Amino acid sequence: MKDLTEVKNYEYSGEKVFEKAKDFLPINGTDYVELFVGNAKQAAHFYKTAFGFQSLAYAGLETGMKDRASYVLQQGKIRLVLTSSFDPDSEISHHVRKHGDGVKYISLWVDDATAAYNETIKRGAKSFLAPLEVKDEFGTVVKSGIHTYGETIHLFIERKNYKGIFLPGFVTWKSEYNPPSKGFKYIDHMVGNVDLGEMNKWASFYEQVMGFANLVTFDDKDISTEYTALMSKVMTNGNGRIKFPINEPAHGKKKSQIEEYLDFYKGPGCQHIAIATDDIVSSVAEMRKSGVEFLHVPGEYYDTVGNRVGKIEEDLKVLKTYGIMVDRDEEGYLLQIFTKPVEDRPTLFFEIIQRKGAKSFGKGNFKALFESIEEEQRKRGTL
Ligand code: FE2
């Protein structure tokens, strides 16, 4: 495999990095994210209530699906699928028993799922699903898939000849419970946690197999507190619509949040999904009202943040009320906040992000953020 040092020095520097990404795998965007969960009906209710997702589609016993139930939710361009199995020996049930509720499919929208499969397999991807046509009266979808970190899968979804609500086999889900949107538009990035020493392997996978480029690298000097450390490489596709940061634990005095995740997820997996809003204050205000818990940002954070980020349009007092953090790069600033884990296990969580020009990931907030996570780990006895 080609050494990554060539792109390692490619610290974020505007558009140039995207030229490094190869175009043998054109991706239009994220098609959907599917979680395998213990109880899809209840999970769907949570994501509608807490995150403002809307009911879109359903497949289950009533639609002829004999072995599982899937609920599809939508908000802006984000589609979230929640699936539970009726069969204790199914792959879904094994996944839930091992990992708890977690992300199984990170599905990518492509114009040609056969070419996407062939190109990535040729470059060393492990096959999950050879190109498969699925049809109903609304047309044809071509699906294919490859393995990524842990038991996570990238599906390629080709839907240019399909007019149905979601995928063949799904029907429109009409619900009488339709809480309003909380303002989410699209998935900004999805982060994977991998084992110690594996970050470069998976960064190489995204580079070699999927044609991504390294947008930015954070080492343990960037991301460490007194106790814990991690390293991260952000990989992006050619048009920048897909960004996958890859984290690995680094040695610190105590157990890092990445090790905690790996211990509880029982291996590598998706750590967080960052979803974008145009109005983070109202999104977060509404989520808090609906019972979503966020990481606590110490009040002192707001004493110095103004000096660090300069003038912003928002009132810092309001940001402090909701615990929203701010960071700035050469191109603008961003606002962000992190939920606590959304399952019983300290595994998957969400980031809420509003970009005002900035294309970075909130490096200036890492210290405050990780101290806050350590506080949660201390309560869990896992630090
Ligand atoms: Fe993030």
Residues whose N, C-alpha, C, O or C-beta is under 5 A from the ligand:
A	BS01	FE2	A274 E351
